[in-house]
Amino acid sequence: MSQPAGKTRDRREEVSSIPRRAQGPGFTIITGLSGAGRSETAKCLEDLGYFVVDNLPPALLPKMAELASRPGAPGRVVVVVDARGGVFFEELSKALEELHSLNIPYRILYLEASDEDLVNRYAATRHRHPLAPADRVIEGIRKERLMMESLRGEADLILDTSGLTPHELRERLRDAFSDAPPEAHLQVSIISFGYKYGTPRDADLVIDVRFLPNPHWIDELRPLAGTDEPVKTYVRGQQTYREFMRRLRSLLGFMIPGFVAEGKSYLTVAVGCTGGRHRSVVVADDLAGFFRDKGLPVSIDHRDVDR
């Protein structure tokens, strides 16, 4: 997308003192890869009380935002934008610049998924990929991923729908978009995972805890999970763990005010160990408690604990 980097920085600086969740109106733009779940996302947000406009031409975004800001208009508006075509990128870039010049706050939700999941979804629906009508689906995905990379960089929230059922996707969206207390300016999502199954693509911070002593090598702990008390006791009982958590809490405590000041509404923290069953689960649960003590809304997902 041709929007200059300076424009993005200016926009964020102007709204940095007003966290976006607290701004009105709530104007959200949904975009991302074909097959990544835009339609399901739109339905979910509509159920949450958002006024949803699907497939709006990007050139009409400023007008829609102005209408949404008028008295009596729906307070929270979601616009689904399909920005695959080259002309659409030009229109979208101009529309975002105009929103900036009009001082209309907005956020961008970008949906993506792994190549494997996208191919499987196209196979299930038997639809052709819009960028490869006469070619392999994987080629269309490759083209679109390259085309959308700059727009992905503009997103306020990136949601990777790989492996998610519609129900799980709705849970993630409810965590991010349902009403929160006025003081809850930063929505935190914590994911524990196993490196052997891949790193979550939508993580803002990835914390590797494979340096901690591994309960897997303790016979009586191996079949248990990090949610079980014997494993928690073992992991938390290590001097290395206590020192690590002290330093990690200090680092995150320093970073959180900066995230809020920059207008960041969502923070996804991924905590990984080898298999995602023991160490990462304990650390993720303790981090959730840390963020809750800060008064922040937290959701937690132990992605690989049952593998």
N, C-alpha and C positions, 0 to 999 in steps of 0.2 A: 504494500500500500504506500502511496506517495506522501503521506502526511509526514512532515519533517519532525525529527526527534524533538526539536525545541518546542514544538507545539504541545507535545505530550507533557513535557516537563512543566511548561507554563500552566497547563490545565491543572495538573496535580498540585502545583504550588498554590494556585488560587483557591482550591477547595480543601487544602490540607488541614485547615483549622476546623473544618466541619466534616466529621466522619460521614461517609456516604449513606450509611444506613439511617442516619438521623436527618438527612436532607429531604426536602420535599420539592417537587414531587419525586417519587421513586421511579425513575425512567431507566429501564433495563433493555439492552440490546442483546439478543441471543443469536449466535452464529456458530460456525464450526464446520467440521467435515460432514459430508453426506453420509447418512447411515449411522451417525454417532448419537442420535437420539433427540434431535431438535423438536420433532412433533410430540414425543412423549413428555419432554420438558415443558413445552407450551401447555399441554393438558394439565400437568401437575400444578404449574403456577396459576393457571386459571382456577383450579380447585382451591388454591390458597388465597383467592380473592383478588388476584391481579387481573387487570383488563388486558387481554392478549390480542395483538394484531399480527396475523401470520402473513409472511411473504410480502411485506411492505417494500416498495421500491426505495432504495436508500435515499434518493433525492427528496423524498417526502418526510424523512426523519425529523428535520427541524420544525416543519409545520405540525407534525404529530406531537412533538415535545411541547410546542407552544400551546396547542390545544389542551394538552394534559395538565398544563400549569395554571389554567384558568380556574376561577372559583366555580365549584360545582362539578368539575371534571373528576373522573376517577383518580384517586390519589396515587395509585401504583399501576404503572403501565409497562407492559412487556411487548417489544417488537421483535419478531423473528425475521432475520435478514439472511437471504441466500446471496452470498457475495462471491460466487464462483466465477462469473463472467468478468472479462477484463474491463468492460464499460462499467460494471457494477463497482469495481474497485475504485475507479475514478470518482463515481458518484458518492460512494461511501466516504472516501477521504474528504471530499468537499463538504459532505453533510456533517462529519465530525468536527471539521474546522468551524462550520457555521454554528454548531451547538456551543463550541468553545467561545466564539465571539459573542454569542447571546447570553453567556454565563448560565447556561442550562446544564446542571449536573447530570451525569449519566454513568452507567457502568456497563461493561461488556462481559457477558458470559460466553466462553468459548468451549464448545464440546468437541472431544476427540475420542478416538479408540485405536486399538492396535490394528495393524493390517490384517491379522488373522481374524479378529472379530468382525471387522468390516466386510471381509470376503465372505465369511459365514453368513452374515446378515443378508448380503445381496443374494447369496445362494438360496437362502430360505424364502426370500420374497420373489426371487426370479426376476428382479428388476435389473435393467442395465445401468451402469454407472454413467451419470450425465457427461463426464469428460472422456468417456471411452465407449461410446455407443456401439462401435464396431470392433472393439479390442477387448483384451482381458480386463476384468474388473481391477486387478492389482495394478495395472498400468494407469487406470483412471485415478485410483487412490494415490499413486505416486505423484501424478501431475497436480492433483488437488492439494496434497500436503505441501508441496513446494510453493504453490500459488498462495496458500493461506498462511504461510509462515510469518509474514510481516504483521498480518492481522492478529495472529496468535500472540505476538509480542505486545500488542496494545491491550490485551485482555486484563480485566481486573480479577477474574476468576476463571481458571482452567479446570474443567471437569473431565476426567478420563472415565469413560463408561465401559471400558473393557471388562468383560466378565460380570457386569452388573445385570441382574434381572430388572424388569420394569419396577418391581416393588423396591428393590435396593436403590435404584436411581431416584425414586420418589423420596425415599428416606434421606438420601444425601441432599436433595433439593429442599426438603422441609427444614433440614438442619440449617441450610444456608439462607433461606428466604422467608421463613416464618417470622412473625413479629418477635422482637427481642426487647428487653427493657431498655429505656433510653440510655442508661450508662453502659450497656453492652455494645461497644462500638466495633469490637473485633470478634468475629466468629471463628473459633478454632476447631479444626478437625485433626484428630490424631489417628494415624494408621500404624499398626504393628505389622511387620511383614518378614518373610524369609528371603534372603538374597538368592537362594537357589530357585525361587519362583519369579524373580524379577522385581525391580524397583518400581514403586508407584510412579506413574508418569506425571501426575498432577501435584506432586509434593513441592512446596516452597523450600522446606528444609529437610534434609535427609541426615539422620543420625545413625552412625554405624556403631553398634554395641558388641560386635564380635570379639572385642578385646577382653570382655568380662569372662570370668570362669563359667564354663558351660555345664549346666545341670544334666545335659544329655549323657555325660560320662559318669554320672552317679546312677547306679543300677535302679535304686528305688525311686529316683526322680524322673528317669527317662520316660515312662509311660504317662506321666502327669503333664499338666500344662501350666503356663505362667499365671493362670487364674487360681491355681490350687495353693493353699497356704504353705505346704512344705517347700514348694518351689520359690514362693515369695520370700520365705524365711531364709533360704539358702542364698538367693541372689542379693537380698538386702543386707545379709550378714557379712558380706565381703567389704573389707576396708576400701578396696578399689572402687566398688560401687558407690559407697557413701561419699568419697571424695569427688568422684565423677558427677554425681547428682548435685552436690554442692556447687561445683563450678558451672554445670549446665543451667541450674536455676539462676545463678548470678548472670550468666550470659543472656538468657532469655528475658530476665527482668530488665536488663539494660536495653534489649532490642524492642520490646513490646511498645513502649511509649513512642519510639521512632516509627514503628509500623502505623500506629494510630495517627500520629502527626502527619504522615504522608498520605492519609486517606485510605489506607488499606483496610478493606472490610472483611477479608477472609485470609486465614493462615492455615495451611495444611502442613503438618509435621509428620514425617514418616520415620519410624524407628525400626531398624532392621538388625536381625541376627541371622544365623545360618539358615535355620528352618522356620523361623517365625513362631515357635511354640513356647519358648521359655523366657530368655533374657529380654527380648524386645517387648513382650507382653507386659512384664513387670515394669519396665521403664515407662512404657506408654501409659499404664494405669497411674503411675506416680506423677507423670507429667500432667495428666488430666486433672489430678488433684491440685497440682501447683497452679494451673490456669484458673480453675474454679475458685481457688483462694484469692485470686486477683480480681474476681467478679466477672470473669469472661465466660460466655456460653461455650460449652465444649461438647463435641460428639466424638466417639471413639469406635474404631473398627479394628478388631483383631482378624486381619484378613486371612492369615494362614494357620491359625491356631488349631484347626481341626484336620489339617493335612497329615 
